[in-house]
Amino acid sequence: MKFFASALLFDNDGVLVDSHHAANVAWSQWATEFAPNFKWDVPENAGVRAEDKVREHVGEELFEKANNRINELEQLTAGETIALPGAVELLHSLTAGTWTVCTSANANLGRARLEAAGLPVPAELVTGDDVARGKPHPDPYLLGAEKLGFDPADCVVFEDAIAGVEAGIEAGVGLVIGVTEKALESSADIVIKDLTGITFDGETLFIPDKARLR
């Protein structure tokens, strides 16, 4: 499969890196301290900023303390993050200025997870700290396209979470590619297994036919 585009916008967790175990450890500990009935590992939480999840489950008087605590716990486990198949090869092959990462993680955590997985950190990195509204709002992907200097319609988004797919669609990007089986439940234009074998030369995005799940 070939698609024409000017830039690639990647979600991080679940697309480029596997931070699931690390995040689960952090959120499980957080829940015992602040919200015993909170279940982190459910689809509706995927791709959403930590601060937005915290705000849903604690009162305003506890928000700052609870938010600081989850940031601390996630930072402590960031080193357990590993790259997902194809991510290292693809990102290291891309030309600077033609791609970036738009993650819901805060700036410190987003960088730490990329570095732990052996992935480059783009100068145009967008984190949850950079936007007033996180996914499923379009703000992260609109800002990613703006930082790269391209119209969103000329960009391709790679996402695994329903909230992230919705953000890409709302941003008006040219193509939303779902990554992993998790994305089969989303409205992504196509869904692929992982990033293995994908290439991008700044104009043509190539995806092996065998990678496609839908």
Backbone torsions as a table, in degrees:
resi	resn	phi	psi	omega
1	MET	NA	136.0	177.3
2	LYS	-125.4	138.6	178.0
3	PHE	-134.7	148.4	178.5
4	PHE	-101.4	132.0	-177.3
5	ALA	-156.9	164.9	177.2
6	SER	-103.3	-25.6	-176.1
7	ALA	-156.4	156.1	178.4
8	LEU	-115.5	134.2	178.6
9	LEU	-118.7	115.0	-175.6
10	PHE	-105.2	133.4	159.4
11	ASP	-69.6	162.2	-178.4
12	ASN	-101.7	-71.7	-175.1
13	ASP	-65.2	121.7	-179.4
14	GLY	92.4	-11.5	178.2
15	VAL	-115.9	-55.7	178.6
16	LEU	-95.8	-37.1	-175.4
17	VAL	-131.2	155.4	173.0
18	ASP	-104.6	103.7	178.3
19	SER	-115.7	16.1	-171.6
20	HIS	-61.2	-49.1	-179.0
21	HIS	-63.2	-44.8	-179.4
22	ALA	-60.5	-45.7	-179.1
23	ALA	-67.0	-37.5	-179.6
24	ASN	-63.4	-41.3	177.3
25	VAL	-61.1	-46.0	-177.8
26	ALA	-64.9	-47.6	-177.0
27	TRP	-71.2	-31.2	177.1
28	SER	-64.2	-42.4	177.7
29	GLN	-66.2	-42.7	179.1
30	TRP	-59.6	-42.9	-178.0
31	ALA	-62.5	-38.4	178.9
32	THR	-64.1	-26.1	-177.6
33	GLU	-91.0	-32.2	-171.0
34	PHE	-125.6	-29.0	-174.4
35	ALA	-151.1	79.4	-173.8
36	PRO	-55.2	-26.3	-178.4
37	ASN	-91.6	-0.2	-177.1
38	PHE	-75.7	129.7	176.6
39	LYS	-112.6	109.2	-176.7
40	TRP	-74.5	-40.5	-168.7
41	ASP	-83.7	61.8	176.0
42	VAL	-130.8	151.3	-173.1
43	PRO	-54.9	-36.4	-175.5
44	GLU	-68.5	-14.4	178.1
45	ASN	-90.3	-16.3	-176.0
46	ALA	-65.3	132.1	175.2
47	GLY	81.9	0.0	-177.7
48	VAL	-96.1	144.6	179.5
49	ARG	-60.6	143.4	178.3
50	ALA	-58.0	-42.8	-177.0
51	GLU	-62.6	-31.9	178.2
52	ASP	-72.2	-36.9	176.9
53	LYS	-68.2	-41.5	179.2
54	VAL	-60.7	-45.2	-177.2
55	ARG	-61.5	-30.1	179.6
56	GLU	-70.2	-25.0	-168.6
57	HIS	-116.5	-4.2	175.2
58	VAL	-132.1	157.1	177.9
59	GLY	-72.9	164.0	-177.5
60	GLU	-59.7	-31.4	-177.9
61	GLU	-69.2	-22.0	179.7
62	LEU	-104.8	-4.3	-171.0
63	PHE	-57.3	-51.1	-175.5
64	GLU	-59.9	-44.8	180.0
65	LYS	-64.1	-45.1	-178.6
66	ALA	-68.0	-38.8	179.6
67	ASN	-67.6	-42.2	177.5
68	ASN	-62.2	-37.0	-178.2
69	ARG	-68.1	-43.9	180.0
70	ILE	-68.4	-34.2	176.1
71	ASN	-62.1	-41.0	178.4
72	GLU	-64.7	-45.9	-177.5
73	LEU	-65.7	-42.0	-179.8
74	GLU	-68.4	-35.4	178.2
75	GLN	-65.5	-37.6	-179.6
76	LEU	-64.9	-30.2	-177.9
77	THR	-98.1	-1.7	-174.7
78	ALA	-58.0	-31.0	-177.8
79	GLY	-65.3	-13.3	179.4
80	GLU	-84.9	-1.9	-178.6
81	THR	-69.9	138.2	177.7
82	ILE	-127.2	156.5	179.5
83	ALA	-75.1	144.3	174.8
84	LEU	-86.1	160.3	-175.9
85	PRO	-53.2	130.1	176.6
86	GLY	87.1	-14.7	-174.0
87	ALA	-67.8	-45.9	-178.0
88	VAL	-61.0	-48.5	-177.6
89	GLU	-63.7	-44.0	-177.6
90	LEU	-67.1	-51.4	-175.6
91	LEU	-63.6	-37.8	-179.9
92	HIS	-72.4	-13.6	179.4
93	SER	-92.3	-11.3	-173.3
94	LEU	-84.4	149.2	177.9
95	THR	-82.5	132.7	177.4
96	ALA	-54.4	138.9	179.9
97	GLY	92.2	-4.9	178.1
98	THR	-111.4	4.1	-178.9
99	TRP	-158.2	157.5	170.3
100	THR	-157.7	174.4	178.5
101	VAL	-112.0	133.8	178.3
102	CYS	-121.6	92.5	-173.3
103	THR	-107.2	151.9	176.1
104	SER	-81.9	-12.1	178.5
105	ALA	-67.0	157.6	175.1
106	ASN	-71.1	171.7	-172.4
107	ALA	-60.6	-46.6	-178.6
108	ASN	-64.2	-43.7	-177.9
109	LEU	-70.0	-41.6	179.2
110	GLY	-58.9	-45.8	178.4
111	ARG	-65.2	-43.4	-177.5
112	ALA	-62.3	-39.6	-179.4
113	ARG	-70.5	-40.7	176.6
114	LEU	-61.6	-46.3	-177.9
115	GLU	-66.4	-39.6	179.3
116	ALA	-62.8	-31.1	-178.8
117	ALA	-87.9	0.5	179.8
118	GLY	75.8	27.8	-178.5
119	LEU	-106.8	148.2	178.2
120	PRO	-69.8	149.2	176.4
121	VAL	-101.9	113.0	-177.1
122	PRO	-70.0	148.6	177.8
123	ALA	-62.2	-26.3	-176.2
124	GLU	-95.4	18.1	-178.3
125	LEU	-48.8	132.5	174.5
126	VAL	-111.9	128.3	179.4
127	THR	-123.2	174.9	178.7
128	GLY	-61.7	-21.3	178.8
129	ASP	-74.2	-17.3	-171.6
130	ASP	-90.3	-8.6	-174.0
131	VAL	-126.4	149.6	177.0
132	ALA	-74.1	-32.1	-179.2
133	ARG	-127.6	129.4	178.3
134	GLY	-89.1	178.3	175.7
135	LYS	-57.4	141.1	16.2
136	PRO	-83.9	5.3	174.5
137	HIS	-68.1	154.1	-174.6
138	PRO	-77.6	-8.0	-171.2
139	ASP	-49.1	-46.1	-178.2
140	PRO	-60.2	-41.7	-177.7
141	TYR	-78.1	-31.5	174.0
142	LEU	-63.7	-41.8	179.7
143	LEU	-69.4	-37.7	178.1
144	GLY	-60.7	-45.5	178.4
145	ALA	-63.9	-41.2	-179.9
146	GLU	-63.5	-43.0	180.0
147	LYS	-62.5	-34.1	179.4
148	LEU	-82.3	-15.5	178.2
149	GLY	85.6	25.5	-179.7
150	PHE	-121.2	154.0	172.2
151	ASP	-68.9	138.5	178.7
152	PRO	-53.3	-33.1	-178.8
153	ALA	-64.4	-18.6	179.3
154	ASP	-97.3	9.1	-177.3
155	CYS	-111.7	154.7	174.8
156	VAL	-114.8	133.1	177.3
157	VAL	-104.8	137.1	173.3
158	PHE	-112.0	120.7	-174.5
159	GLU	-142.3	151.5	173.2
160	ASP	-113.4	-24.4	-173.1
161	ALA	-96.2	146.7	178.6
162	ILE	-58.6	-42.4	179.9
163	ALA	-61.5	-39.1	179.9
164	GLY	-70.8	-38.9	176.7
165	VAL	-62.1	-43.6	178.3
166	GLU	-61.4	-38.9	178.5
167	ALA	-62.8	-43.1	178.9
168	GLY	-63.8	-42.6	179.1
169	ILE	-64.0	-45.0	-179.4
170	GLU	-65.8	-27.7	178.6
171	ALA	-74.8	-14.1	178.6
172	GLY	78.6	29.3	179.5
173	VAL	-70.7	161.0	-175.5
174	GLY	-70.2	-30.8	-176.8
175	LEU	-154.9	134.5	174.2
176	VAL	-113.9	117.6	-179.5
177	ILE	-104.1	119.7	175.4
178	GLY	-80.2	141.8	-178.0
179	VAL	-122.0	129.8	-178.1
180	THR	78.5	165.6	-178.1
181	GLU	-61.5	-25.0	178.1
182	LYS	-55.8	-33.9	-175.6
183	ALA	-77.1	-8.0	179.6
184	LEU	-63.8	-23.8	179.6
185	GLU	-86.0	-1.2	-177.4
186	SER	-97.1	179.9	178.2
187	SER	-97.9	23.3	178.4
188	ALA	-57.6	148.0	-178.5
189	ASP	-64.4	-44.0	172.8
190	ILE	-138.6	163.0	178.9
191	VAL	-130.5	134.5	-179.7
192	ILE	-123.6	161.5	-178.4
193	LYS	-69.6	-47.4	-179.7
194	ASP	-165.9	-168.8	-174.2
195	LEU	-92.8	6.3	-177.3
196	THR	-59.7	128.7	174.6
197	GLY	82.4	-0.7	-179.2
198	ILE	-78.6	139.6	175.8
199	THR	-132.7	154.5	177.6
200	PHE	-150.9	124.4	-177.1
201	ASP	-105.8	13.6	-177.6
202	GLY	97.1	-9.3	178.0
203	GLU	-135.9	-44.4	-175.7
204	THR	-114.5	124.6	175.1
205	LEU	-99.3	121.6	179.2
206	PHE	-110.1	129.5	177.6
207	ILE	-126.0	122.0	179.5
208	PRO	-57.9	137.5	179.8
209	ASP	-57.4	-35.2	-177.0
210	LYS	-68.7	-14.1	-179.3
211	ALA	-81.0	-16.6	-171.3
212	ARG	-77.2	132.5	175.8
213	LEU	-101.8	-26.0	179.4
214	ARG	-152.4	NA	NA
